[in-house]
Amino acid sequence: MLKVENLEVKYGVIRAVRGIDFEIKAGTIVTLIGANGAGKTSTLNAIVNSVKKSGKVVFNGIDISNHRTDKIVKEGLALVPEGRKIFINLTVDENLRMGAFNNNSNNIEELKDSIYNRFPRLKEKINQLGGTLSGGEQQMLAIGRALMSQPKMLMLDEPSLGLAPKIIGEVFEIITELKEDIPILLIEQNAFAALKIADYGYVLENGKITLEDSANNLLGNDAVRAKYLGG
């Protein structure tokens, strides 16, 4: 579904991402784990071409390496950014409509209904401003907004950031359910939570992939456990 080859991102003289290769297959959750500054967010931004990069990105059989970000979204690749970045002065309903700005279909109301069915809590707060929602509700809204573009694949950047443990569990249950419909690339500092729901994982250190394996194998890997899972 997504294949990345020799991806590199530089900020001046700093090489944030150093020629990495990875892929995501249909029907899977793939996670990139690593410490702060490892290059995880830069990788996602490079895939959607919101930062300068080199390398090749092929999505659904199409080379999107040089496509504009809005065109990449239209082709079916959606990103839920770190920090959620919802529109705090718009209502829940208006936020969802913004997610469909690139969607030329006539089924916006039907799409919204499907989001409200998936996230009943959002339906209860349909006319509430995004900025007044809890962190967990804002994350649900950010995911719902991305789904309004009818993506063929979803990328999530630190969905557990700033959330209480109970809410993290709810959000990860939602992510697991979504896998039935679309493949997911998950960037997550909570490595244990990410690997528990992922099918495959890559370890990113200082901009390079140093290890890759099935998520179960990474959970049992002594080096991964010592560095990212608390021993």
C-alpha positions in Angstrom: 0.0 0.0 0.0 2.9 2.4 0.9 6.5 1.9 0.0 9.2 4.3 1.1 12.7 4.1 -0.4 15.9 5.9 0.7 13.9 8.7 2.4 16.0 11.5 3.7 15.1 14.8 5.4 17.5 17.6 6.2 17.1 20.7 8.2 20.1 22.8 7.2 23.1 20.6 8.1 21.0 18.3 10.4 20.0 15.0 8.8 16.8 14.2 10.6 16.0 11.1 8.5 18.9 9.2 6.9 17.9 7.1 3.9 15.3 4.8 5.4 13.2 2.1 3.7 10.0 0.6 4.9 6.5 -0.5 3.7 3.0 -0.9 4.9 0.7 -3.6 3.5 -3.0 -3.6 3.2 -4.9 -4.7 6.3 -2.1 -4.0 8.7 -1.0 -1.6 11.4 2.7 -0.7 11.2 4.4 1.3 13.9 7.6 3.4 13.9 8.9 3.6 17.5 11.8 5.7 18.8 12.8 8.3 21.2 12.1 12.0 20.8 14.1 13.4 18.0 14.6 10.1 16.3 12.9 11.4 13.1 9.4 9.9 13.4 7.4 13.0 12.7 9.8 14.2 10.0 9.2 10.8 8.3 5.4 11.4 8.2 5.8 15.0 7.1 8.1 13.8 4.3 5.6 11.2 3.1 2.9 13.9 2.7 5.5 16.3 1.2 5.1 19.0 3.8 8.9 19.2 4.3 11.8 19.0 1.8 13.0 15.5 1.2 14.8 13.2 -1.1 13.9 9.6 -1.8 10.9 7.8 -3.3 7.4 7.4 -1.9 5.0 5.1 -3.7 1.4 5.0 -2.5 -1.2 2.6 -3.9 1.0 2.0 -6.9 1.5 5.7 -7.7 4.8 7.6 -7.2 3.7 10.5 -5.0 7.3 11.7 -4.2 6.8 15.1 -5.8 3.0 15.5 -5.4 1.6 18.5 -3.5 0.3 17.7 -0.1 -3.4 18.5 -1.0 -3.1 16.1 -4.0 -1.7 13.4 -1.8 -4.7 13.7 0.6 -7.0 13.6 -2.4 -5.3 10.4 -3.6 -6.3 8.8 -0.3 -3.4 9.3 2.2 -4.6 11.1 5.4 -2.5 12.3 8.3 -3.7 12.9 11.9 -1.0 15.3 13.1 0.8 15.4 16.4 -1.1 17.5 18.9 -4.3 16.9 17.0 -4.5 20.4 15.5 -8.3 20.6 15.4 -9.9 24.0 14.8 -10.6 25.1 18.3 -13.0 27.9 17.3 -15.1 25.7 15.1 -17.8 23.2 16.3 -17.4 19.5 16.2 -19.7 19.4 13.1 -17.7 22.2 11.4 -14.4 20.4 12.1 -15.7 17.3 10.4 -16.9 19.3 7.4 -13.4 20.8 7.1 -12.1 17.3 6.8 -14.1 16.8 3.6 -12.8 19.9 1.9 -11.0 17.8 -0.7 -13.9 15.4 -1.1 -16.0 16.1 -4.2 -18.6 13.4 -3.5 -22.2 14.2 -2.5 -22.2 12.0 0.6 -20.9 14.4 3.2 -23.9 13.9 5.5 -23.6 10.2 5.2 -19.9 10.4 6.0 -20.6 12.5 9.1 -23.2 10.0 10.3 -20.7 7.2 10.0 -18.2 9.2 12.1 -20.9 9.9 14.7 -21.8 6.2 14.8 -18.1 5.4 15.4 -17.6 8.1 17.9 -20.9 8.5 19.8 -19.3 11.0 22.2 -18.8 13.4 19.4 -22.4 13.2 18.4 -23.4 14.3 21.9 -21.2 17.4 21.5 -22.0 18.1 17.8 -22.4 21.9 18.4 -19.7 22.3 21.0 -16.5 24.2 20.1 -13.5 22.0 19.4 -11.4 23.9 22.0 -13.8 23.0 24.8 -13.5 19.2 24.3 -11.3 17.0 26.5 -8.0 15.7 25.1 -9.5 12.3 24.3 -12.5 13.9 22.5 -10.2 16.1 20.5 -8.2 13.1 19.4 -11.4 11.3 18.3 -12.4 14.5 16.4 -9.0 14.6 14.7 -9.3 11.0 13.6 -12.9 11.6 12.5 -11.9 14.7 10.5 -9.2 12.6 8.7 -11.8 9.9 7.9 -14.0 12.5 6.3 -11.6 12.5 3.3 -12.4 8.8 2.8 -8.7 7.8 3.0 -7.3 4.6 1.6 -4.6 4.7 4.4 -4.3 6.6 7.7 -1.2 7.9 9.4 -1.3 8.8 13.1 1.3 10.9 14.8 1.5 10.4 18.6 -2.2 9.8 19.2 -1.7 9.1 22.9 0.2 12.4 23.6 -1.1 14.1 26.7 -4.0 11.6 27.3 -4.9 9.8 30.5 -4.1 6.0 30.6 -7.8 5.1 30.4 -8.4 7.4 27.4 -5.3 6.0 25.7 -6.9 2.6 25.9 -10.0 3.9 24.3 -8.1 5.6 21.5 -6.1 2.4 20.7 -9.2 0.3 20.6 -10.5 2.7 18.0 -7.3 2.4 16.0 -7.5 -1.4 16.1 -11.1 -1.3 14.8 -10.0 1.0 12.0 -7.5 -1.6 10.7 -10.5 -3.6 9.4 -11.2 -0.8 6.9 -7.8 0.8 6.2 -4.1 0.2 6.8 -2.4 2.4 9.4 1.0 3.8 9.9 1.3 4.6 13.6 4.0 6.9 15.1 4.0 6.5 18.9 6.3 7.2 21.8 4.4 4.8 23.9 6.1 1.8 22.3 4.4 -0.8 24.4 0.9 0.4 23.5 1.9 0.7 19.8 3.4 -2.7 19.6 0.5 -4.3 21.4 -1.9 -3.4 18.5 0.6 -3.4 15.6 1.4 -6.2 13.1 4.9 -5.0 12.3 7.3 -2.5 13.7 10.4 -0.5 12.9 12.8 1.0 15.4 14.0 4.5 14.4 17.2 5.8 16.1 18.9 9.1 15.1 17.1 9.1 11.7 18.0 5.5 10.8 16.0 2.2 11.0 18.1 0.0 13.3 15.7 -2.9 13.7 12.5 -4.3 12.2 10.4 -7.3 13.0 6.9 -8.4 13.8 5.4 -6.5 16.6 5.2 -9.6 18.8 8.9 -10.3 18.3 9.8 -6.7 19.1 7.8 -6.9 22.3 10.0 -9.8 23.3 13.3 -8.4 22.1 15.6 -7.7 25.1 17.2 -4.7 23.6 13.8 -3.1 22.7 12.4 -3.9 26.1 15.4 -2.3 27.9 15.4 0.8 25.8 11.7 1.5 25.0 9.5 -0.8 27.2 10.9 -0.2 30.7 12.9 -3.3 31.0 
